């Protein structure tokens, strides 16, 4: 599969197709004077410039009273937030990387990291951390190769919240940092190590799939994104999908079903949480809400 080296100019030319599928208007099932709410699918390593490529997103931010993210991202940078993260990512003394990986496996992880960073021996800087941290780093590097132009200081989800806060909007998280860290890093270290080494073995394919996922996102193809995410070879298995997608979607839907009839909100979450029978779009529709792509009356 060819690589997708996507220039920033591409975002503007694809705005029309993106508009119809990444930004959705939500209205309550009963008569209400509350203005419309919105769902927008983000990509966690998309450049902040995507905000201006999703037609109507800035207007939606300005219309609503509250912006929900997966997290209130300001909580992550507090001393308490950093301390909480360390609680989950620092491995027990008997489960550091050099305890759960063989020397040959550590060499393999180092080789993959050097491929993306040009730096040798990076695992030595991660020895005290759980394997999921190394796997998350590899996944981010694979995606950054597919979506050039990423700047961690201007990440899309953060930018949406920053703009909303500058307009005086309330910022809220659909889950706490503790909940998210448990979902991401709370599985046994032995299983994390297995997953890390699978990522290393599948690197070439994973890069291709990351590029494909980025392409689907830029095209606003939510169903296509879900297909890539569930690919039997590189995607999530049933248990991982339940833990990271389905269970969280249900918890978020429970919050939104209560919030939307009483307030106008914008919900900005990873686009993979929107499609499918267990996605937020379907769950809100099942609860009687009208959910339509922006631009369709």
C-alpha positions in Angstrom: 0.0 0.0 0.0 1.4 3.4 -0.9 2.3 5.9 1.8 0.2 9.0 2.4 2.5 12.0 2.6 -0.3 14.5 3.3 0.5 18.2 2.9 -1.4 20.8 5.0 -3.0 22.1 1.8 -4.9 18.9 1.5 -7.0 19.8 4.5 -8.6 22.8 2.8 -9.4 20.9 -0.5 -11.2 18.2 1.5 -13.3 20.4 3.6 -16.6 19.8 1.9 -16.4 16.0 2.3 -15.1 16.3 5.9 -17.9 18.7 6.8 -20.6 16.2 6.1 -19.2 13.4 8.2 -17.0 14.6 11.1 -19.4 17.3 12.5 -22.9 16.2 13.5 -25.8 18.2 14.8 -27.8 16.7 17.7 -31.3 17.7 18.7 -33.3 16.4 21.7 -36.2 14.0 21.1 -38.8 16.4 22.6 -39.7 20.0 22.1 -37.1 22.2 23.7 -35.8 25.8 23.6 -32.3 24.6 24.0 -30.1 25.2 20.9 -28.6 22.3 18.9 -25.7 20.3 20.3 -22.9 18.9 18.2 -20.6 15.9 17.9 -17.2 16.2 16.2 -14.8 13.4 15.6 -11.2 14.3 16.2 -7.9 12.5 15.5 -5.5 12.8 18.4 -2.5 13.4 16.3 -4.2 15.6 13.7 -2.7 19.1 13.2 -4.6 21.9 14.9 -5.3 23.4 11.4 -8.0 20.7 11.0 -10.2 23.1 13.0 -10.5 25.3 10.0 -11.0 22.3 7.6 -14.1 21.1 9.3 -16.6 23.6 8.1 -18.9 24.9 10.8 -16.7 23.7 13.7 -15.7 27.2 14.9 -19.3 28.3 14.7 -20.4 25.3 16.7 -17.9 26.1 19.4 -19.2 29.7 19.6 -22.9 28.6 19.8 -22.7 26.1 22.6 -22.5 26.7 26.4 -20.3 23.7 27.2 -17.5 21.7 25.4 -17.0 18.1 26.4 -13.8 16.3 25.6 -12.8 12.8 26.6 -11.0 14.6 29.3 -10.8 18.2 30.6 -7.3 18.4 29.3 -6.3 21.1 31.7 -6.4 18.5 34.4 -3.5 16.6 32.9 -0.9 19.4 33.5 -1.6 20.0 37.2 0.7 18.5 39.8 -2.1 16.1 40.8 -2.6 15.1 37.1 1.1 14.4 36.6 1.3 12.4 39.9 -1.7 10.3 38.9 -0.2 9.5 35.5 3.0 8.3 37.2 0.9 6.0 39.4 -0.2 4.1 36.2 2.9 4.3 34.0 5.7 3.4 36.5 6.1 -0.3 36.6 6.5 -2.4 39.8 10.1 -3.2 40.6 9.7 -6.8 39.4 8.0 -5.7 36.1 10.3 -3.2 34.6 11.0 -3.6 30.9 14.3 -5.4 31.4 12.4 -7.9 33.6 9.5 -8.6 31.2 11.4 -8.5 27.9 14.4 -10.5 26.8 17.6 -8.7 25.7 16.7 -9.6 22.1 13.2 -8.1 22.5 14.7 -4.9 23.9 17.0 -4.7 20.9 13.9 -5.1 18.6 12.1 -2.3 20.4 15.2 -0.1 20.3 15.5 -0.8 16.5 11.9 0.3 15.9 12.3 3.5 17.9 15.5 4.4 16.1 13.8 3.9 12.8 11.5 6.9 13.7 13.7 9.0 15.9 17.2 8.3 14.7 18.2 7.8 18.3 19.9 4.7 19.8 19.0 2.9 23.0 15.8 4.7 23.9 14.5 1.7 25.9 17.1 2.5 28.5 15.1 5.7 29.2 11.9 3.7 29.6 13.0 0.8 31.8 11.0 1.9 34.8 7.8 2.3 32.8 5.1 -0.2 31.9 5.3 -1.7 28.4 2.1 0.1 27.3 4.1 3.4 27.4 6.6 2.1 24.8 3.7 0.7 22.7 1.9 4.0 22.9 5.0 5.9 21.8 5.5 3.6 18.8 1.9 4.0 17.8 2.2 7.8 18.0 5.3 7.7 15.9 3.6 5.5 13.3 0.7 7.9 13.1 2.9 11.0 13.0 4.5 9.5 9.9 1.1 9.3 8.3 0.0 12.8 9.5 3.0 15.1 9.1 2.7 18.6 10.6 1.7 17.4 14.1 2.7 19.8 16.9 2.1 18.4 20.4 1.7 21.9 21.7 -1.2 22.5 19.3 -3.0 19.1 19.3 -6.5 19.2 17.9 -8.5 18.2 21.0 -6.5 20.6 23.1 -7.0 23.4 20.6 -10.8 22.9 20.6 -10.9 23.3 24.4 -8.5 26.2 24.3 -10.7 28.1 21.8 -13.8 27.3 23.8 -12.2 28.5 27.0 -11.2 31.8 25.4 -14.8 32.3 24.5 -15.9 31.7 28.1 -17.4 28.3 27.5 -17.5 25.7 30.2 -15.0 22.8 29.7 -15.9 19.3 30.9 -14.6 15.8 30.6 -16.7 12.7 29.8 -14.3 10.7 32.1 -11.7 11.4 34.7 -8.0 11.0 34.0 -8.0 8.2 36.5 -10.6 6.3 34.5 -8.7 6.8 31.2 -5.4 5.8 32.6 -7.0 2.6 34.0 -8.4 1.9 30.5 -5.0 2.5 28.8 -2.5 1.1 31.3 -4.5 -0.9 33.8 -4.1 -4.4 32.2 -1.5 -6.9 33.5 2.1 -6.0 32.6 2.5 -9.4 31.0 -0.3 -8.7 28.6 1.2 -5.3 27.9 4.5 -6.9 27.0 2.8 -9.3 24.6 1.0 -6.4 22.9 4.2 -4.3 22.7 6.1 -7.1 20.9 3.2 -7.7 18.5 3.4 -4.0 17.6 7.1 -4.4 17.0 6.6 -7.4 14.8 3.8 -5.8 12.8 5.5 -2.4 12.4 5.5 -2.3 8.6 1.8 -3.2 8.4 0.9 -0.9 11.3 2.5 2.1 9.5 0.4 1.3 6.4 -2.7 1.0 8.6 -1.9 4.3 10.4 -1.7 6.0 7.0 -4.9 4.3 5.9 -6.6 5.5 9.1 -5.4 9.0 8.5 -6.7 8.9 5.0 -10.1 7.7 6.1 -10.2 10.5 8.7 -9.3 13.2 6.3 -12.1 11.9 4.0 -14.6 11.9 6.9 -15.1 8.2 6.3 -16.2 7.0 9.8 -17.2 3.5 8.7 -13.8 3.2 6.9 -12.0 4.2 10.1 -13.9 1.6 12.1 -13.0 -1.1 9.5 -9.3 -0.2 9.9 -9.5 -0.1 13.7 -11.1 -3.6 13.7 -8.7 -5.2 11.2 -8.0 -8.7 12.4 -4.3 -8.4 11.8 -3.5 -5.0 13.3 -6.7 -3.7 14.9 -8.2 -4.2 18.3 -9.3 -7.6 19.5 -12.8 -8.0 20.9 -11.7 -7.5 24.5 -9.6 -4.4 23.8 -12.4 -2.9 21.7 -14.9 -3.4 24.5 -12.5 -1.8 27.1 -11.3 1.1 25.0 -14.3 1.8 22.8 -17.7 0.2 23.6 -17.7 0.5 27.4 -16.5 4.1 27.3 -19.1 5.0 24.6 -21.9 3.7 26.8 -20.6 5.7 29.8 -20.4 8.8 27.7 -23.8 8.3 26.1 -25.3 8.0 29.6 -23.9 11.5 30.4 -24.9 13.1 27.2 -28.5 11.7 27.2 -29.0 13.7 30.4 -27.0 16.8 29.4 -28.2 17.5 25.8 -31.9 18.2 26.6 -30.9 20.9 29.1 -27.8 22.6 27.5 -26.2 23.2 24.2 -23.0 21.2 24.1 -20.2 20.3 21.7 -18.7 16.8 22.2 -15.2 16.5 20.7 -13.9 12.9 21.0 -11.9 10.5 18.9 -13.7 9.9 15.6 -13.5 6.1 16.2 -16.0 6.6 19.0 -18.7 7.9 16.6 -19.6 5.0 14.1 -21.0 1.5 14.5 -23.8 -0.1 16.4 -22.0 0.8 19.7 -20.9 4.3 18.6 -22.1 7.5 20.0 -24.2 8.4 16.9 -26.2 5.1 17.2 -26.5 5.3 21.0 -28.0 8.9 20.8 -30.3 7.9 18.0 -31.4 4.8 19.9 -32.3 7.2 22.8 -34.5 9.2 20.5 -32.2 12.1 19.6 -31.9 13.3 16.0 -28.3 13.1 14.8 -27.5 14.5 11.3 -24.3 15.6 9.5 -24.0 19.3 9.6 -25.3 20.8 6.4 -28.3 18.4 6.1 -31.5 19.8 7.3 
